[in-house]
Amino acid sequence: MKTEDYIRLENQFGAKNYKPLDVVLERGEGIWVWDIEGRKYMDCLSAYSAVNQGHCHPRILKALTEQAKKLTLVSRAFRHDQLGPFYKEICELTRSHYVLPMNSGAEAVESAIKAVRKWGYIVKMVPEGKAEIIVCANNFHGRTLTIVGFSTEPQYREGYAPFTPGFKIIPFGDTEALEQAITPNTVAFLVEPIQGEGGVIVPPPGYFKTVRDICDKHDVNLVLDEIQTGLGRTGKLFAEEHDGIQSDLTLVGKALSGGFYPVSAVLSNKEVLGVFKPGDHGSTFGGNPLGCAVAREALKVLVEENLIENAQVQGDYFQKRLKEIKSPHVKEVRGKGLMIGVELVPEAKGARRFCEALRDKGVLCKETHENVIRFAPPLIIQQKEIDWALERIESILMKE
């Protein structure tokens, strides 16, 4: 079959909730992917940071296949030999007390919401049913019904009401608004260190240090959604490290499995996750042997192959070079590490056409919030490969 045949099958039988670029991929290795007709592309999206380690990393592949031959799933009715070592390794790496493994990023967010609410009633003594969680405008934490209920994106909400109550929305990057929104019933502030889906929005310098102080002052849990920003993407293990703080709960996913398998986790101090008792929360697949084995190796690859440090070096270079492109279409280049957004002026008529033109040049990236091109290649990328991409990016930004 040809590209148009695969696209026709998707259109005929699939729900219409995605709008992908018209390229049909069949193989990936490192930073490169190939379509069904043999054309080669640089992946500058990394499956929204799920393949930080690169496509089909051989070490993670080996861990997956070796574990798949032995034991894949026992549910949480029984113990298995991958769970304890995974707990120990991820907690020691991230300086966490407890870990709760789940599958998708949205499940980690939902788990954290349950945990901080229960903490609020048991520890902070918030009246039952009155717990409040503060979130930010322009947020993206997933697509479950509870989560879209506190989104400010109209499309994410339209047609899905009624929504779960108990959430307050404030502007991102505004510490004064956070202070004013807190009440005695506030149990948590849930926020992304950088708003990825929102357009790679970076908060003001020192924002999270002040946020940490405010949360401490009012006995409010700081919950950082590091599902996209964490595990090396911004040049640190976690983006919180840029401000020298530590959250009460950290949510990870995506690159936790290097793109091989759905694995997510809530990382926390003992006080918050300690509120869960047997039967309070669970998942058939959460913390399964296959997922744990994959996650253990994915974390080792990030550390042992110096991918976090490489993200900082290559990200600084990539952003510097992008800022040197004097295109009339570009309003701003921003980001941290290899999480980069190029915002276009409204007159550029949207980012989608630039992404389509870059696809034709062999560079795969994706628009977000209509006017932003997002660049987030695997953390294994090197300068010569960035230069290769920059030649094509500059030609498109100067021509289209």
Secondary structure, DSSP 8 states (H G I E B T S, - for coil): --HHHHHHHHHHHS-S-----S--EEEEEBTEEEETTS-EEEESSHHHHTTTT-BT-HHHHHHHHHHHTT----GGGS--TTHHHHHHHHHHHHT-SEEEEESSHHHHHHHHHHHHHHHHHHTS---TT--EEEEETT-----SHHHHHT---HHHHTT--S----EEEE-TT-HHHHHHH--TTEEEEEE-SSBTTTTSB---TTHHHHHHHHHHHTT-EEEEE-TTTTTTTTSSSSGGGGGT---SEEEE-GGGGTTSS--EEEEE-HHHHTT--TTSS--SSTT-HHHHHHHHHHHHHHHHTTHHHHHHHHHHHHHHHHHT---TTEEEEEEETTEEEEEE-GGG--SHHHHHHHHHTTEE-EEETTTEEEE---TT--HHHHHHHHHHHHHHHHH-
